[in-house]
Amino acid sequence: MSSGEPAAGCESAKPPPGRTLRGLDGLNFLMADVQGGLGSFLSVYLRGTQQWGAANIGLVMAASGIAAALCQIPAGMLVDAVRAKRMLIAISGLTMGAGCLLVALFPRLPTALAVQVTLGAASAVIPPCVAALSLGIVGHRLLPAQVSRNASFNHAGNFTAAVLAGALGQYVGFIWLFYLICGFAVASACVVLFIQPKEIDHELARGSESRAGGEGQHRPIALSELWKKRDLKVFIVSVILFHIGNAAMLPLAGEVIAKVHPGTDVIALRSPHS
């Protein structure tokens, strides 16, 4: 009776093939730059190069943040609902890249507003999609190690992007930072193909404790029930207060540096978490 093999529905601690893991590593590395979009650099670019006023810059920056906040829960529900998670994250990344290119080519207020709203919505999809892929590939037992591995490649991607952005902005031109994000976006869409679809367990990816076909299948919680959770409400309020108190500091600093010390803004502000 005891054959040493896991029972049906139970997850195995056996790691997935190296090709799939390398695809996940590459995705984390490349998405580090794509996920944040233009970040605080947009305010620097619009102020220092396009001579935008502070009011319009603030409006454009706020549009992305509001869109991202409103799309967080729908994005998570979408990731849980679809099985084509590789396509979903590839489309989100390519949308980010295309949006950055549009801002570079048409730096006008209507275009920038529309693009920032779209980028905010697309950026909300990427974190839950990466998390779901990681869980669906390695399972609960190996997830802590995989999260650490994801973070390592994410930080490496941030560092690489910061170095490239600083060099391009300083020696080639500001416009190349937009092209850099587009390049990372296209590369991330390509590297997703290394992740083998058959290695993704979609029940585990949705938070189930057992693999597809096993007992105790995961049932998504209704949105009305979700809002009854007191700890969730406290967390949402905390995030909102943190965002109000902290999120605007880097773009504001970028505007000041672009005005007072033009030419040093790219290196100063293209930080890993901008």
Backbone as CSV, one residue per row, in Angstrom:
resi,resn,N_x,N_y,N_z,CA_x,CA_y,CA_z,C_x,C_y,C_z
1,MET,0.828,-1.186,0.000,0.000,0.000,0.000,0.866,1.240,0.000
2,SER,1.939,1.181,0.707,2.848,2.330,0.786,3.913,2.198,-0.284
3,SER,3.677,2.837,-1.415,4.593,2.722,-2.553,5.608,3.839,-2.597
4,GLY,5.509,4.802,-1.677,6.445,5.912,-1.665,6.064,7.035,-2.608
5,GLU,4.949,6.871,-3.373,4.498,7.909,-4.278,3.403,8.710,-3.602
6,PRO,3.295,10.004,-3.897,2.262,10.811,-3.305,0.890,10.367,-3.735
7,ALA,-0.061,10.468,-2.841,-1.433,10.113,-3.163,-1.998,11.072,-4.180
8,ALA,-3.073,10.619,-4.855,-3.684,11.480,-5.864,-4.158,12.766,-5.236
9,GLY,-3.896,13.838,-5.885,-4.325,15.137,-5.405,-3.332,15.813,-4.507
10,CYS,-2.338,15.065,-3.982,-1.347,15.677,-3.109,-0.177,16.165,-3.943
11,GLU,0.386,17.299,-3.547,1.492,17.847,-4.318,2.797,17.173,-3.947
12,SER,3.675,17.075,-4.905,4.986,16.470,-4.696,6.020,17.549,-4.461
13,ALA,7.053,17.199,-3.718,8.135,18.150,-3.459,9.174,18.137,-4.570
14,LYS,8.939,17.330,-5.597,9.868,17.249,-6.714,9.855,18.558,-7.493
15,PRO,11.007,19.185,-7.711,11.027,20.468,-8.425,10.690,20.275,-9.895
16,PRO,10.144,21.307,-10.541,9.818,21.214,-11.966,11.082,21.202,-12.816
17,PRO,10.956,20.894,-14.103,12.132,20.865,-14.981,12.847,22.217,-15.021
18,GLY,14.152,22.141,-15.297,14.967,23.353,-15.289,14.519,24.376,-16.315
19,ARG,14.003,23.941,-17.461,13.559,24.874,-18.495,12.458,25.783,-17.967
20,THR,11.503,25.201,-17.263,10.405,25.995,-16.712,10.899,26.955,-15.640
21,LEU,11.791,26.478,-14.779,12.339,27.344,-13.741,13.156,28.486,-14.336
22,ARG,13.914,28.185,-15.379,14.691,29.254,-16.032,13.766,30.280,-16.678
23,GLY,12.646,29.809,-17.213,11.671,30.744,-17.767,11.086,31.644,-16.695
24,LEU,10.795,31.064,-15.521,10.271,31.861,-14.407,11.318,32.842,-13.893
25,ASP,12.574,32.396,-13.845,13.665,33.290,-13.431,13.793,34.473,-14.399
26,GLY,13.793,34.156,-15.694,13.911,35.206,-16.697,12.741,36.171,-16.646
27,LEU,11.562,35.641,-16.379,10.375,36.490,-16.285,10.508,37.477,-15.130
28,ASN,10.958,36.997,-13.981,11.150,37.885,-12.830,12.226,38.924,-13.094
29,PHE,13.295,38.511,-13.763,14.388,39.432,-14.076,13.911,40.554,-15.000
30,LEU,13.187,40.201,-16.060,12.787,41.186,-17.061,11.597,42.031,-16.603
31,MET,10.683,41.421,-15.869,9.501,42.151,-15.424,9.824,43.177,-14.341
32,ALA,10.995,43.078,-13.744,11.378,44.049,-12.716,11.339,45.462,-13.267
33,ASP,11.780,45.647,-14.503,11.781,46.971,-15.118,10.449,47.283,-15.773
34,VAL,9.806,46.269,-16.352,8.557,46.499,-17.085,7.415,46.842,-16.135
35,GLN,7.332,46.143,-15.014,6.199,46.291,-14.115,6.034,47.720,-13.607
36,GLY,7.148,48.384,-13.313,7.061,49.748,-12.795,6.784,50.783,-13.859
37,GLY,6.828,50.387,-15.129,6.619,51.351,-16.194,7.673,52.450,-16.155
38,LEU,7.242,53.666,-16.389,8.165,54.796,-16.394,8.449,55.317,-14.996
39,GLY,7.529,55.058,-14.066,7.744,55.471,-12.685,8.015,56.957,-12.563
40,SER,8.909,57.284,-11.650,9.218,58.692,-11.394,9.958,59.349,-12.551
41,PHE,10.548,58.551,-13.438,11.254,59.135,-14.579,10.308,59.917,-15.481
42,LEU,9.031,59.519,-15.513,8.073,60.226,-16.370,7.956,61.690,-15.955
43,SER,7.899,61.943,-14.655,7.809,63.331,-14.207,9.073,64.107,-14.562
44,VAL,10.223,63.444,-14.472,11.492,64.081,-14.855,11.488,64.406,-16.343
45,TYR,11.061,63.448,-17.155,11.064,63.626,-18.606,10.104,64.744,-19.031
46,LEU,8.893,64.717,-18.468,7.905,65.716,-18.857,8.293,67.118,-18.403
47,ARG,8.925,67.204,-17.237,9.333,68.498,-16.720,10.595,69.024,-17.409
48,GLY,11.606,68.170,-17.498,12.890,68.632,-17.994,12.994,68.718,-19.498
49,THR,12.294,67.816,-20.208,12.416,67.764,-21.668,11.231,68.392,-22.378
50,GLN,10.028,68.129,-21.879,8.827,68.618,-22.550,8.279,69.909,-21.944
51,GLN,8.873,70.353,-20.835,8.479,71.610,-20.189,7.010,71.616,-19.755
52,TRP,6.550,70.496,-19.241,5.190,70.440,-18.721,5.111,71.169,-17.390
53,GLY,3.913,71.636,-17.046,3.684,72.244,-15.751,3.448,71.199,-14.678
54,ALA,3.595,71.611,-13.422,3.463,70.671,-12.302,2.056,70.091,-12.208
55,ALA,1.038,70.901,-12.545,-0.349,70.428,-12.440,-0.612,69.264,-13.395
56,ASN,-0.188,69.406,-14.642,-0.407,68.337,-15.622,0.397,67.089,-15.288
57,ILE,1.614,67.295,-14.781,2.434,66.147,-14.387,1.769,65.394,-13.242
58,GLY,1.271,66.132,-12.262,0.593,65.494,-11.139,-0.640,64.730,-11.576
59,LEU,-1.388,65.288,-12.534,-2.579,64.618,-13.045,-2.229,63.305,-13.728
60,VAL,-1.186,63.330,-14.543,-0.766,62.131,-15.272,-0.241,61.061,-14.312
61,MET,0.551,61.475,-13.328,1.093,60.518,-12.372,-0.006,59.899,-11.515
62,ALA,-0.990,60.725,-11.131,-2.088,60.224,-10.304,-2.955,59.234,-11.059
63,ALA,-3.112,59.448,-12.366,-3.972,58.572,-13.167,-3.501,57.130,-13.116
64,SER,-2.186,56.924,-13.208,-1.643,55.566,-13.167,-1.873,54.918,-11.808
65,GLY,-1.607,55.672,-10.738,-1.775,55.123,-9.395,-3.210,54.766,-9.086
66,ILE,-4.145,55.637,-9.484,-5.559,55.370,-9.228,-6.021,54.148,-10.022
67,ALA,-5.627,54.077,-11.287,-6.014,52.927,-12.119,-5.473,51.621,-11.540
68,ALA,-4.214,51.651,-11.093,-3.616,50.446,-10.515,-4.350,50.025,-9.245
69,ALA,-4.707,51.000,-8.408,-5.404,50.685,-7.165,-6.789,50.095,-7.432
70,LEU,-7.512,50.670,-8.391,-8.861,50.191,-8.694,-8.849,48.808,-9.348
71,CYS,-7.760,48.483,-10.011,-7.694,47.216,-10.762,-7.067,46.073,-9.969
72,GLN,-6.615,46.325,-8.747,-5.937,45.277,-7.986,-6.819,44.049,-7.786
73,ILE,-8.010,44.241,-7.253,-8.896,43.102,-6.980,-9.397,42.457,-8.267
74,PRO,-9.895,43.236,-9.246,-10.289,42.593,-10.518,-9.135,41.837,-11.188
75,ALA,-7.918,42.368,-11.062,-6.772,41.678,-11.676,-6.536,40.330,-11.017
76,GLY,-6.609,40.289,-9.701,-6.447,39.021,-8.991,-7.529,38.019,-9.362
77,MET,-8.760,38.503,-9.480,-9.858,37.621,-9.875,-9.662,37.102,-11.297
78,LEU,-9.143,37.971,-12.173,-8.888,37.546,-13.556,-7.812,36.476,-13.609
79,VAL,-6.747,36.666,-12.841,-5.657,35.678,-12.822,-6.167,34.332,-12.310
80,ASP,-7.030,34.360,-11.299,-7.591,33.111,-10.773,-8.501,32.434,-11.795
81,ALA,-9.194,33.247,-12.588,-10.221,32.698,-13.478,-9.650,32.078,-14.746
82,VAL,-8.564,32.635,-15.271,-8.064,32.166,-16.563,-6.962,31.112,-16.383
83,ARG,-6.860,30.240,-17.342,-5.794,29.240,-17.351,-4.611,29.683,-18.215
84,ALA,-4.862,30.618,-19.122,-3.799,31.103,-20.013,-3.003,32.211,-19.318
85,LYS,-2.382,31.834,-18.208,-1.650,32.833,-17.416,-0.390,33.308,-18.136
86,ARG,0.227,32.449,-18.907,1.409,32.876,-19.672,1.033,33.967,-20.677
87,MET,-0.065,33.770,-21.377,-0.515,34.768,-22.347,-0.917,36.056,-21.640
88,LEU,-1.546,35.927,-20.484,-2.001,37.103,-19.743,-0.838,37.991,-19.331
89,ILE,0.222,37.374,-18.805,1.356,38.186,-18.362,2.146,38.719,-19.550
90,ALA,2.182,37.975,-20.656,2.860,38.468,-21.863,2.135,39.677,-22.431
91,ILE,0.802,39.609,-22.478,0.015,40.735,-22.990,0.170,41.954,-22.085
92,SER,0.178,41.731,-20.778,0.344,42.840,-19.834,1.693,43.518,-20.037
93,GLY,2.751,42.715,-20.188,4.076,43.279,-20.394,4.181,44.047,-21.696
94,LEU,3.636,43.483,-22.776,3.678,44.157,-24.071,2.853,45.443,-24.047
95,THR,1.757,45.428,-23.296,0.958,46.647,-23.144,1.758,47.742,-22.455
96,MET,2.512,47.359,-21.420,3.367,48.326,-20.734,4.394,48.922,-21.699
97,GLY,5.031,48.060,-22.489,6.035,48.527,-23.435,5.446,49.440,-24.498
98,ALA,4.290,49.053,-25.044,3.648,49.870,-26.073,3.218,51.218,-25.516
99,GLY,2.737,51.230,-24.281,2.331,52.481,-23.649,3.493,53.437,-23.466
100,CYS,4.623,52.909,-23.025,5.817,53.745,-22.859,6.261,54.335,-24.193
101,LEU,6.156,53.540,-25.251,6.550,54.025,-26.571,5.615,55.134,-27.055
102,LEU,4.331,54.993,-26.756,3.371,56.018,-27.156,3.641,57.346,-26.460
103,VAL,3.973,57.283,-25.167,4.285,58.517,-24.436,5.522,59.183,-25.035
104,ALA,6.502,58.385,-25.423,7.728,58.939,-26.002,7.462,59.610,-27.343
105,LEU,6.595,59.000,-28.166,6.338,59.527,-29.504,5.306,60.645,-29.511
106,PHE,4.344,60.590,-28.576,3.271,61.598,-28.530,3.116,62.131,-27.101
107,PRO,4.042,62.950,-26.652,4.007,63.441,-25.260,2.999,64.569,-25.056
108,ARG,1.724,64.247,-25.302,0.656,65.216,-25.101,-0.220,64.744,-23.949
109,LEU,-0.940,65.684,-23.332,-1.715,65.361,-22.135,-2.758,64.267,-22.364
110,PRO,-3.619,64.345,-23.391,-4.611,63.270,-23.580,-3.963,61.901,-23.769
111,THR,-2.894,61.865,-24.583,-2.202,60.594,-24.817,-1.587,60.061,-23.534
112,ALA,-0.903,60.931,-22.802,-0.242,60.506,-21.576,-1.250,60.026,-20.538
113,LEU,-2.391,60.701,-20.439,-3.426,60.278,-19.491,-3.969,58.892,-19.842
114,ALA,-4.315,58.706,-21.115,-4.850,57.415,-21.548,-3.832,56.303,-21.336
115,VAL,-2.587,56.592,-21.677,-1.535,55.589,-21.525,-1.311,55.251,-20.057
116,GLN,-1.278,56.243,-19.188,-1.024,56.000,-17.776,-2.136,55.178,-17.133
117,VAL,-3.368,55.438,-17.525,-4.481,54.627,-17.015,-4.320,53.171,-17.467
118,THR,-3.969,52.992,-18.736,-3.764,51.639,-19.268,-2.595,50.944,-18.585
119,LEU,-1.504,51.681,-18.371,-0.335,51.099,-17.708,-0.648,50.729,-16.266
120,GLY,-1.432,51.556,-15.599,-1.815,51.237,-14.224,-2.605,49.947,-14.147
121,ALA,-3.555,49.789,-15.090,-4.358,48.562,-15.119,-3.498,47.350,-15.453
122,ALA,-2.598,47.497,-16.431,-1.738,46.369,-16.828,-0.772,45.996,-15.718
123,SER,-0.246,46.992,-15.013,0.717,46.703,-13.944,0.075,45.956,-12.782
124,ALA,-1.247,46.104,-12.617,-1.936,45.397,-11.535,-2.031,43.902,-11.791
125,VAL,-1.909,43.502,-13.054,-2.035,42.081,-13.407,-0.738,41.320,-13.146
126,ILE,0.404,41.990,-13.292,1.687,41.287,-13.291,2.024,40.620,-11.954
127,PRO,1.958,41.315,-10.800,2.340,40.641,-9.547,1.501,39.397,-9.215
128,PRO,0.144,39.459,-9.278,-0.606,38.236,-8.974,-0.369,37.125,-9.991
129,CYS,-0.065,37.508,-11.237,0.173,36.493,-12.264,1.497,35.775,-12.005
130,VAL,2.531,36.527,-11.646,3.816,35.911,-11.310,3.667,35.020,-10.079
131,ALA,2.926,35.499,-9.085,2.720,34.710,-7.864,1.957,33.417,-8.172
132,ALA,0.918,33.527,-9.008,0.130,32.345,-9.356,0.957,31.340,-10.156
133,LEU,1.752,31.819,-11.087,2.621,30.926,-11.851,3.608,30.214,-10.931
134,SER,4.190,30.964,-10.012,5.161,30.365,-9.089,4.514,29.273,-8.250
135,LEU,3.338,29.566,-7.697,2.649,28.580,-6.864,2.197,27.386,-7.691
136,GLY,1.693,27.651,-8.886,1.232,26.559,-9.733,2.348,25.673,-10.238
137,ILE,3.560,26.215,-10.310,4.698,25.432,-10.814,5.371,24.631,-9.700
138,VAL,5.637,25.262,-8.565,6.418,24.580,-7.522,5.573,24.036,-6.384
139,GLY,4.347,24.545,-6.198,3.507,24.078,-5.113,3.811,24.758,-3.791
140,HIS,3.009,24.443,-2.784,3.123,25.100,-1.478,4.440,24.778,-0.774
141,ARG,4.898,23.541,-0.873,6.090,23.125,-0.120,7.341,23.877,-0.569
142,LEU,7.471,24.083,-1.854,8.664,24.733,-2.394,8.474,26.233,-2.617
143,LEU,7.277,26.744,-2.282,7.004,28.155,-2.565,7.924,29.119,-1.808
144,PRO,8.207,28.910,-0.501,9.095,29.867,0.188,10.453,30.030,-0.500
145,ALA,11.044,28.903,-0.928,12.328,28.982,-1.626,12.172,29.674,-2.977
146,GLN,11.048,29.424,-3.657,10.830,30.037,-4.961,10.594,31.537,-4.833
147,VAL,9.907,31.954,-3.774,9.691,33.391,-3.556,11.027,34.099,-3.367
148,SER,11.929,33.479,-2.600,13.262,34.060,-2.425,14.011,34.120,-3.750
149,ARG,13.881,33.067,-4.530,14.537,33.034,-5.843,13.961,34.112,-6.767
150,ASN,12.624,34.259,-6.746,11.985,35.305,-7.541,12.507,36.683,-7.154
151,ALA,12.606,36.922,-5.846,13.064,38.223,-5.367,14.501,38.493,-5.789
152,SER,15.327,37.452,-5.773,16.728,37.619,-6.178,16.827,38.059,-7.637
153,PHE,16.091,37.371,-8.501,16.133,37.738,-9.917,15.460,39.086,-10.166
154,ASN,14.443,39.399,-9.374,13.782,40.688,-9.511,14.735,41.830,-9.167
155,HIS,15.476,41.676,-8.068,16.437,42.712,-7.678,17.580,42.812,-8.690
156,ALA,18.012,41.659,-9.202,19.050,41.684,-10.231,18.560,42.419,-11.479
157,GLY,17.304,42.203,-11.845,16.728,42.914,-12.982,16.620,44.407,-12.732
158,ASN,16.222,44.775,-11.506,16.148,46.189,-11.144,17.513,46.855,-11.256
159,PHE,18.532,46.170,-10.739,19.887,46.739,-10.763,20.380,46.895,-12.195
160,THR,20.174,45.857,-13.001,20.616,45.906,-14.402,19.909,47.022,-15.164
161,ALA,18.596,47.125,-14.943,17.834,48.174,-15.623,18.277,49.560,-15.183
162,ALA,18.583,49.715,-13.889,19.029,51.015,-13.389,20.357,51.422,-14.020
163,VAL,21.278,50.463,-14.130,22.586,50.757,-14.738,22.415,51.117,-16.210
164,LEU,21.633,50.325,-16.930,21.417,50.593,-18.360,20.696,51.928,-18.571
165,ALA,19.690,52.198,-17.736,18.944,53.439,-17.884,19.825,54.642,-17.593
166,GLY,20.652,54.548,-16.550,21.549,55.651,-16.234,22.535,55.920,-17.357
167,ALA,23.089,54.845,-17.920,24.063,55.005,-19.003,23.406,55.555,-20.265
168,LEU,22.233,55.009,-20.619,21.543,55.470,-21.825,21.083,56.915,-21.690
169,GLY,20.502,57.232,-20.532,20.010,58.586,-20.333,21.116,59.619,-20.303
170,GLN,22.268,59.234,-19.768,23.374,60.180,-19.633,24.153,60.365,-20.930
171,TYR,24.344,59.286,-21.670,25.255,59.350,-22.811,24.574,59.247,-24.176
172,VAL,23.348,58.757,-24.229,22.679,58.583,-25.520,21.495,59.535,-25.662
173,GLY,20.636,59.538,-24.666,19.470,60.419,-24.724,18.335,59.877,-23.883
174,PHE,17.512,60.804,-23.352,16.403,60.405,-22.483,15.445,59.439,-23.169
175,ILE,15.241,59.637,-24.457,14.256,58.853,-25.191,14.580,57.361,-25.155
176,TRP,15.842,57.022,-24.952,16.240,55.619,-24.946,15.760,54.866,-23.719
177,LEU,15.369,55.570,-22.673,14.793,54.887,-21.519,13.444,54.278,-21.869
178,PHE,12.706,54.942,-22.731,11.437,54.385,-23.203,11.697,53.124,-24.031
179,TYR,12.710,53.190,-24.891,13.044,52.033,-25.717,13.551,50.869,-24.869
180,LEU,14.232,51.192,-23.782,14.737,50.146,-22.892,13.591,49.343,-22.292
181,ILE,12.563,50.045,-21.827,11.404,49.346,-21.254,10.706,48.509,-22.320
182,CYS,10.607,49.051,-23.537,10.005,48.279,-24.631,10.799,47.004,-24.911
183,GLY,12.124,47.123,-24.892,12.961,45.952,-25.113,12.776,44.894,-24.045
184,PHE,12.720,45.325,-22.784,12.490,44.385,-21.689,11.110,43.740,-21.809
185,ALA,10.115,44.520,-22.263,8.761,43.989,-22.403,8.703,42.896,-23.462
186,VAL,9.322,43.140,-24.600,9.340,42.136,-25.675,10.101,40.893,-25.219
187,ALA,11.222,41.098,-24.528,12.004,39.960,-24.038,11.221,39.141,-23.016
188,SER,10.457,39.823,-22.165,9.662,39.096,-21.164,8.573,38.261,-21.828
189,ALA,7.981,38.788,-22.912,6.963,38.023,-23.633,7.568,36.785,-24.292
190,CYS,8.819,36.890,-24.714,9.504,35.744,-25.336,9.908,34.698,-24.298
191,VAL,10.405,35.164,-23.143,10.920,34.228,-22.151,9.794,33.435,-21.491
192,VAL,8.567,33.951,-21.566,7.414,33.216,-21.033,7.252,31.870,-21.724
193,LEU,7.691,31.795,-22.976,7.554,30.546,-23.741,8.387,29.413,-23.152
194,PHE,9.388,29.748,-22.328,10.183,28.706,-21.685,9.387,27.981,-20.594
195,ILE,8.358,28.625,-20.080,7.523,27.994,-19.050,6.579,27.019,-19.724
196,GLN,6.696,25.740,-19.385,5.884,24.707,-20.009,4.466,24.705,-19.429
197,PRO,3.434,24.829,-20.274,2.047,24.876,-19.767,1.679,23.668,-18.906
198,LYS,2.196,22.488,-19.272,1.843,21.279,-18.526,2.432,21.268,-17.120
199,GLU,3.407,22.132,-16.861,4.019,22.200,-15.539,3.266,23.126,-14.589
200,ILE,2.222,23.794,-15.082,1.445,24.717,-14.251,0.190,24.000,-13.762
201,ASP,0.067,23.816,-12.468,-1.136,23.249,-11.880,-2.061,24.412,-11.514
202,HIS,-3.153,24.534,-12.214,-3.998,25.716,-12.057,-4.815,25.688,-10.771
203,GLU,-5.008,24.510,-10.198,-5.663,24.457,-8.889,-4.728,24.998,-7.809
204,LEU,-3.474,24.570,-7.842,-2.500,25.117,-6.897,-2.313,26.617,-7.115
205,ALA,-2.322,27.032,-8.366,-2.123,28.445,-8.675,-3.216,29.319,-8.089
206,ARG,-4.384,28.747,-7.872,-5.497,29.502,-7.291,-5.521,29.407,-5.764
207,GLY,-4.547,28.727,-5.191,-4.463,28.648,-3.739,-4.976,27.362,-3.139
208,SER,-5.353,26.386,-3.979,-5.830,25.117,-3.464,-4.705,24.380,-2.747
209,GLU,-5.069,23.566,-1.774,-4.085,22.786,-1.035,-3.739,21.481,-1.730
210,SER,-4.485,21.131,-2.762,-4.229,19.880,-3.480,-4.171,20.152,-4.966
211,ARG,-3.551,19.222,-5.673,-3.400,19.379,-7.111,-4.717,19.102,-7.827
212,ALA,-4.767,19.456,-9.096,-5.965,19.239,-9.900,-6.337,17.763,-9.898
213,GLY,-7.622,17.474,-9.709,-8.085,16.096,-9.685,-8.133,15.506,-8.286
214,GLY,-7.567,16.210,-7.301,-7.566,15.700,-5.939,-8.759,16.192,-5.154
215,GLU,-8.807,15.807,-3.880,-9.894,16.233,-3.016,-9.627,17.641,-2.515
216,GLY,-10.667,18.270,-2.005,-10.522,19.585,-1.422,-10.191,20.654,-2.443
217,GLN,-10.864,20.587,-3.609,-10.586,21.564,-4.657,-10.926,22.966,-4.170
218,HIS,-10.167,23.913,-4.640,-10.319,25.299,-4.210,-11.578,25.904,-4.799
219,ARG,-12.341,26.604,-3.966,-13.510,27.335,-4.427,-13.291,28.814,-4.149
220,PRO,-13.298,29.644,-5.184,-13.057,31.074,-4.981,-14.081,31.688,-4.036
221,ILE,-13.620,32.568,-3.174,-14.506,33.236,-2.237,-15.260,34.339,-2.967
222,ALA,-16.511,34.514,-2.640,-17.317,35.554,-3.269,-16.820,36.930,-2.836
223,LEU,-16.947,37.905,-3.739,-16.468,39.255,-3.438,-17.223,39.854,-2.258
224,SER,-18.514,39.539,-2.146,-19.304,40.062,-1.028,-18.803,39.516,0.307
225,GLU,-18.352,38.264,0.306,-17.796,37.675,1.529,-16.413,38.243,1.827
226,LEU,-15.674,38.546,0.773,-14.326,39.078,0.947,-14.351,40.409,1.691
227,TRP,-15.336,41.246,1.356,-15.405,42.571,1.970,-15.846,42.527,3.422
228,LYS,-16.294,41.370,3.906,-16.682,41.243,5.308,-15.485,40.994,6.218
229,LYS,-14.334,40.739,5.632,-13.141,40.433,6.417,-12.548,41.730,6.988
230,ARG,-12.505,41.817,8.298,-12.020,43.034,8.951,-10.530,43.263,8.684
231,ASP,-9.732,42.181,8.694,-8.291,42.347,8.478,-7.996,42.881,7.086
232,LEU,-8.802,42.521,6.091,-8.622,43.036,4.738,-8.896,44.533,4.690
233,LYS,-9.946,44.966,5.397,-10.276,46.399,5.421,-9.159,47.199,6.077
234,VAL,-8.602,46.669,7.160,-7.501,47.354,7.841,-6.286,47.452,6.920
235,PHE,-6.017,46.367,6.206,-4.877,46.365,5.287,-5.069,47.395,4.166
236,ILE,-6.278,47.471,3.596,-6.544,48.417,2.510,-6.367,49.852,2.986
237,VAL,-6.886,50.160,4.173,-6.738,51.510,4.721,-5.264,51.825,4.955
238,SER,-4.501,50.866,5.457,-3.069,51.081,5.702,-2.325,51.365,4.403
239,VAL,-2.642,50.604,3.355,-1.988,50.815,2.060,-2.321,52.188,1.501
240,ILE,-3.585,52.597,1.630,-3.994,53.910,1.124,-3.255,55.024,1.863
241,LEU,-3.169,54.923,3.189,-2.472,55.948,3.974,-0.989,55.989,3.627
242,PHE,-0.380,54.815,3.451,1.030,54.768,3.068,1.232,55.414,1.704
243,HIS,0.322,55.127,0.783,0.444,55.681,-0.568,0.331,57.205,-0.529
244,ILE,-0.620,57.719,0.245,-0.793,59.165,0.332,0.443,59.829,0.939
245,GLY,1.027,59.181,1.930,2.160,59.790,2.625,3.497,59.618,1.936
246,ASN,3.627,58.600,1.061,4.952,58.260,0.560,5.082,58.249,-0.956
247,ALA,4.029,57.869,-1.655,4.162,57.567,-3.079,4.556,58.766,-3.927
248,ALA,4.146,59.961,-3.519,4.403,61.133,-4.364,5.785,61.736,-4.161
249,MET,6.539,61.262,-3.183,7.807,61.918,-2.847,8.826,61.832,-3.979
250,LEU,8.980,60.648,-4.586,10.002,60.486,-5.626,9.679,61.286,-6.886
251,PRO,8.429,61.267,-7.397,8.139,62.122,-8.552,8.353,63.608,-8.261
252,LEU,7.988,64.064,-7.060,8.204,65.468,-6.704,9.686,65.796,-6.673
253,ALA,10.470,64.881,-6.100,11.919,65.092,-6.081,12.471,65.136,-7.499
254,GLY,11.914,64.309,-8.383,12.356,64.306,-9.771,12.106,65.635,-10.461
255,GLU,10.936,66.214,-10.203,10.641,67.515,-10.799,11.634,68.574,-10.343
256,VAL,11.947,68.568,-9.042,12.862,69.564,-8.500,14.260,69.405,-9.098
257,ILE,14.733,68.140,-9.164,16.073,67.894,-9.707,16.134,68.254,-11.185
258,ALA,15.057,67.924,-11.935,15.032,68.244,-13.363,15.095,69.755,-13.591
259,LYS,14.522,70.503,-12.660,14.504,71.956,-12.814,15.815,72.599,-12.365
260,VAL,16.356,72.105,-11.232,17.528,72.748,-10.631,18.837,72.205,-11.195
261,HIS,18.887,70.877,-11.401,20.127,70.255,-11.887,19.843,69.419,-13.126
262,PRO,19.497,70.024,-14.231,19.216,69.245,-15.449,20.432,68.440,-15.886
263,GLY,20.160,67.206,-16.302,21.251,66.342,-16.761,21.664,65.310,-15.737
264,THR,21.324,65.549,-14.446,21.679,64.574,-13.402,20.459,63.791,-12.962
265,ASP,19.292,64.123,-13.496,18.045,63.549,-13.006,17.905,62.063,-13.292
266,VAL,18.384,61.602,-14.433,18.197,60.190,-14.785,18.952,59.288,-13.822
267,ILE,20.220,59.599,-13.586,21.033,58.777,-12.689,20.507,58.852,-11.267
268,ALA,20.059,60.034,-10.862,19.609,60.213,-9.486,18.319,59.478,-9.203
269,LEU,17.450,59.370,-10.210,16.110,58.870,-9.942,15.808,57.496,-10.507
270,ARG,16.647,56.970,-11.371,16.356,55.645,-11.923,16.825,54.600,-10.930
271,SER,16.195,54.630,-9.748,16.545,53.688,-8.685,15.813,52.387,-8.915
272,PRO,16.241,51.297,-8.249,15.602,50.014,-8.472,14.125,49.997,-8.182
273,HIS,13.651,50.882,-7.315,12.238,50.831,-6.949,11.495,52.059,-7.415
274,SER,12.044,52.769,-8.414,11.329,53.919,-8.944,10.164,53.503,-9.820
